[in-house]
Amino acid sequence: MATFAEQIGAKIRMYRIEKNLTQEQLVESIGMAATYLGQIERGEKNTKLNTIEKIAYALDMSVYDLFLNEQEGHLQKKK
């Protein structure tokens, strides 16, 4: 089972790719090193919530969307 950091990182990567952004393009908008974003996406680094907020904002999404697990997402779509 993936760790929480790996789950969040995978979601960041998924949303970044959906927005057709490279790591370099995303980090340029938030002032972060591409290597650090790569480590976050792979779940190798834990990061501060304000960094997660910056990433979510740059991806035009809410922090809530990153923390929502898939089961909760399916329940909300049914409502």
RAJO-V56095 format. One record per pair of residues at least 24 apart in sequence whose ideal C-beta (glycine too) atoms are under 6 Angstrom apart, sorted by the first residue. I is the first residue (numbers start at 1). GAP is how many residues later the second one is. Records with the same first field share a line. If there is no record, write none. Layout:
I: GAP  GAP
This chain:
3: 40
5: 38  41
6: 37
8: 58
9: 31  32  33  34
11: 55
12: 29  43
13: 28
15: 44
19: 40
26: 32
29: 29
30: 24  28
